[in-house]
Amino acid sequence: MSTSKYIILGGGMVAGYAAKELAGRGMGSGELVIISADDHLPYERPPLSKGFLSGKDTEAGISINSSEWYREHGIDVRLQTLIEDVDLNKRRLRASSGESFDFETLLVATGARARKLDCPGSDLPNVFYLRSIDDSRKIRARAADSKQAVVIGGGFIGMEVASVLVQKKIETTLIIREDRVWSRVFTPAMSEFFERYYSSRGVRLLKKEGIASLQGRSRMDVLLSGGRKISCDMVVAGVGAAPVTSLFAKTGLAVENGIVVNEYLETRETGVFAAGDVANYPDQIFNKRRRVEHWDNAVSQGQHWANIVRGERQPFLHVPYFFSDVFDLSYELWGDAEGATQTVARGDLSSSSFSIWWLKEDRLVSAFVMNRPDEERQAAPEWIKSKQTISPKRLADQNRTLKEAAQA
Ligand SMILES: Cc1cc2nc3c(=O)[nH]c(=O)nc-3n(C[C@H](O)[C@H](O)[C@H](O)COP(=O)(O)OP(=O)(O)OC[C@H]3O[C@@H](n4cnc5c(N)ncnc54)[C@H](O)[C@@H]3O)c2cc1C
C-alpha cells in the first residue's frame, strides 16, 4: 500500500477549495487523495437552500471543480467511500469496504450533519432535512407536488427554505420555538423587519411553538405543543447541525464541540489538521474558541491549510462572516456580537436597505449590511479586524460618511 502525501477526509467545501489552493501552489500529481462518503464531487452547499432548491442552479453550476480539473491535477477523489476507522499511530484510515489509506498529512474535513427533530414522526417519508445535494433534490421533487408546506426552525436554513417554497406558490407556514426569527443573531428590530417582510410575501409565521408530533405519510399533520394541528404535504426541518466527530472519539485527539485545533488548524497530533464545520479553533481576533458552520470559514480554512502545508505556516486570522439570500434580499454579517454594549443602525429599517453595527466599548465587534453602499461592506470586516474605535454618534448620523465615524 502506498502512502499519500496529503489526504483530505471529507469531500465537501473545505476539500474543494483546499484542493484548488494546493494545485495553485505547485502540488505534484498523485500527492492528494480526497476521501468522501458523498456520491458527488465537492460542491457549494449554500445553493442547496437557494438557487438549487428553486431550480435555477444546476449540479454542474454548483460544483467547486470539474472532474476534468481533478484529473488534470492528478487528484484522486474517492467518492462513496465511508471511513470507519482512524489509526493515528499507523497514520491509516480504513474504509467500510476494508480498503486502507495511509497518509503523511491528514486534513479532517468531515463537516456537520443536520440535526433531526426530537419528536415522534421525525423520520416519516415526507419529513425532510437539508444537508446534501440529494436532500435538496428530494425537497424540490416533493415541492413540485405540494400545495402546503411546514418549515420548522427560524434560523437561516428555515428562513431560506420558506422563502423558496412560498415563491413556488406553496402555502408555507414557518414554525419557530423562539419568540422571534433568528433571535440568536438578529436584534429584535431586525427580526421584526424580516417577520414583516415574510408576512408580506405570504409566509405564515407561528412563534413560540414546539412540535409535539408528526403524523401521516402522503398528507401530514403537524401537532404543535400548544395543541394546534396544521395539515400539509411536506415538512422541512432546519433545526441546527452537529459536527461529525465520532470517528475521532478514541484516537487521542481532543474533541469538544468539534475537533480542537490550534491557530495553525493543527490538532495535538503533528501533521493532523481539521478545518471547516468540524474544527474548533482559537479565534485570534476575539480571543476565544469557536466553531463556525459557514461557507466563508470552510473556504478560508481550506485555503489556509493548503498554504500551511506548502510551507507558509501562519496563524489563521479571520473575521467570521456569513451571507444569506432570501426573496430579493441579500445580506452579510461579520464578527461576533456577544458582549456588545450597544447597536447603531444606518439606513432605514422600514425599507430593505439598512445596516446594524454592534459596538463593545466603542469598538466594532459585528456588523450586518443589506443593500447598502459598498463602503459599509468594506469597512465592516476591516474595522472589526483592526479593533478600530468608533464614534457611535457619528456612525448613527446619516449625514456623515462612514470614515467620519472612525475616530482619529
Ligand atoms: C443547505 C445549506 C445552506 C447553506 N447556506 C449557507 C449560506 O447561505 N451562507 C453561509 O455562509 N453558509 C451556508 N451554509 C454552510 C456551509 O455550506 C458549510 O459551512 C460548509 O459546507 C462546510 O464545509 P465542510 O467542508 O466543513 O463540510 P461539508 O461541506 O459538509 O463536507 C463534509 C464532507 O465530509 C464527508 N464525510 C463526513 N464523514 C465522512 C466519513 N466518515 N467518511 C468519508 N466522508 C465523510 C461528507 O460526506 C461531506 O462530503 C449552508 C449549509 C447548508 C447545508
Ligand as a Chemical Component Dictionary entry (heavy atoms), coordinates in Angstrom:
data_LIG
# 
_chem_comp.id                   LIG 
_chem_comp.type                 NON-POLYMER 
_chem_comp.pdbx_formal_charge   0 
_chem_comp.three_letter_code    LIG 
# 
loop_
_chem_comp_atom.comp_id 
_chem_comp_atom.atom_id 
_chem_comp_atom.alt_atom_id 
_chem_comp_atom.type_symbol 
_chem_comp_atom.charge 
_chem_comp_atom.model_Cartn_x 
_chem_comp_atom.model_Cartn_y 
_chem_comp_atom.model_Cartn_z 
_chem_comp_atom.pdbx_ordinal 
LIG C1  C1  C 0 -28.435 23.867 2.936 1  
LIG C2  C2  C 0 -27.257 24.678 3.372 2  
LIG C3  C3  C 0 -27.218 26.041 3.083 3  
LIG C4  C4  C 0 -26.144 26.818 3.499 4  
LIG N1  N1  N 0 -26.142 28.153 3.228 5  
LIG C5  C5  C 0 -25.131 28.926 3.667 6  
LIG C6  C6  C 0 -25.143 30.336 3.436 7  
LIG O1  O1  O 0 -26.057 30.875 2.829 8  
LIG N2  N2  N 0 -24.097 31.072 3.881 9  
LIG C7  C7  C 0 -23.053 30.510 4.563 10 
LIG O2  O2  O 0 -22.148 31.238 4.961 11 
LIG N3  N3  N 0 -23.014 29.170 4.815 12 
LIG C8  C8  C 0 -24.026 28.375 4.391 13 
LIG N4  N4  N 0 -24.006 27.017 4.633 14 
LIG C9  C9  C 0 -22.878 26.427 5.386 15 
LIG C10 C10 C 0 -21.737 25.905 4.506 16 
LIG O3  O3  O 0 -22.225 25.268 3.379 17 
LIG C11 C11 C 0 -20.899 24.943 5.342 18 
LIG O4  O4  O 0 -20.303 25.717 6.356 19 
LIG C12 C12 C 0 -19.824 24.222 4.530 20 
LIG O5  O5  O 0 -20.408 23.335 3.620 21 
LIG C13 C13 C 0 -18.883 23.435 5.443 22 
LIG O6  O6  O 0 -17.931 22.787 4.668 23 
LIG P1  P1  P 0 -17.140 21.486 5.213 24 
LIG O7  O7  O 0 -16.216 21.080 4.125 25 
LIG O8  O8  O 0 -16.644 21.760 6.569 26 
LIG O9  O9  O 0 -18.277 20.369 5.373 27 
LIG P2  P2  P 0 -19.211 19.731 4.275 28 
LIG O10 O10 O 0 -19.342 20.631 3.098 29 
LIG O11 O11 O 0 -20.461 19.308 4.989 30 
LIG O12 O12 O 0 -18.432 18.419 3.823 31 
LIG C14 C14 C 0 -18.200 17.333 4.686 32 
LIG C15 C15 C 0 -17.860 16.113 3.868 33 
LIG O13 O13 O 0 -17.366 15.086 4.706 34 
LIG C16 C16 C 0 -17.878 13.848 4.261 35 
LIG N5  N5  N 0 -17.755 12.879 5.352 36 
LIG C17 C17 C 0 -18.185 13.003 6.620 37 
LIG N6  N6  N 0 -17.862 11.893 7.339 38 
LIG C18 C18 C 0 -17.187 11.076 6.494 39 
LIG C19 C19 C 0 -16.592 9.786  6.637 40 
LIG N7  N7  N 0 -16.597 9.108  7.808 41 
LIG N8  N8  N 0 -16.001 9.221  5.550 42 
LIG C20 C20 C 0 -15.966 9.886  4.370 43 
LIG N9  N9  N 0 -16.514 11.107 4.190 44 
LIG C21 C21 C 0 -17.118 11.691 5.228 45 
LIG C22 C22 C 0 -19.292 14.190 3.846 46 
LIG O14 O14 O 0 -19.828 13.194 3.027 47 
LIG C23 C23 C 0 -19.030 15.514 3.105 48 
LIG O15 O15 O 0 -18.623 15.265 1.802 49 
LIG C24 C24 C 0 -25.083 26.213 4.212 50 
LIG C25 C25 C 0 -25.121 24.830 4.521 51 
LIG C26 C26 C 0 -26.200 24.070 4.109 52 
LIG C27 C27 C 0 -26.240 22.608 4.440 53 
# 
loop_
_chem_comp_bond.comp_id 
_chem_comp_bond.atom_id_1 
_chem_comp_bond.atom_id_2 
_chem_comp_bond.value_order 
_chem_comp_bond.pdbx_ordinal 
LIG C1  C2  SING 1  
LIG C2  C3  SING 2  
LIG C2  C26 DOUB 3  
LIG C3  C4  DOUB 4  
LIG C4  N1  SING 5  
LIG C4  C24 SING 6  
LIG N1  C5  DOUB 7  
LIG C5  C6  SING 8  
LIG C5  C8  SING 9  
LIG C6  O1  DOUB 10 
LIG C6  N2  SING 11 
LIG N2  C7  SING 12 
LIG C7  O2  DOUB 13 
LIG C7  N3  SING 14 
LIG N3  C8  DOUB 15 
LIG C8  N4  SING 16 
LIG N4  C9  SING 17 
LIG N4  C24 SING 18 
LIG C9  C10 SING 19 
LIG C10 O3  SING 20 
LIG C10 C11 SING 21 
LIG C11 O4  SING 22 
LIG C11 C12 SING 23 
LIG C12 O5  SING 24 
LIG C12 C13 SING 25 
LIG C13 O6  SING 26 
LIG O6  P1  SING 27 
LIG P1  O7  DOUB 28 
LIG P1  O8  SING 29 
LIG P1  O9  SING 30 
LIG O9  P2  SING 31 
LIG P2  O10 DOUB 32 
LIG P2  O11 SING 33 
LIG P2  O12 SING 34 
LIG O12 C14 SING 35 
LIG C14 C15 SING 36 
LIG C15 O13 SING 37 
LIG C15 C23 SING 38 
LIG O13 C16 SING 39 
LIG C16 N5  SING 40 
LIG C16 C22 SING 41 
LIG N5  C17 SING 42 
LIG N5  C21 SING 43 
LIG C17 N6  DOUB 44 
LIG N6  C18 SING 45 
LIG C18 C19 SING 46 
LIG C18 C21 DOUB 47 
LIG C19 N7  SING 48 
LIG C19 N8  DOUB 49 
LIG N8  C20 SING 50 
LIG C20 N9  DOUB 51 
LIG N9  C21 SING 52 
LIG C22 O14 SING 53 
LIG C22 C23 SING 54 
LIG C23 O15 SING 55 
LIG C24 C25 DOUB 56 
LIG C25 C26 SING 57 
LIG C26 C27 SING 58 
# 
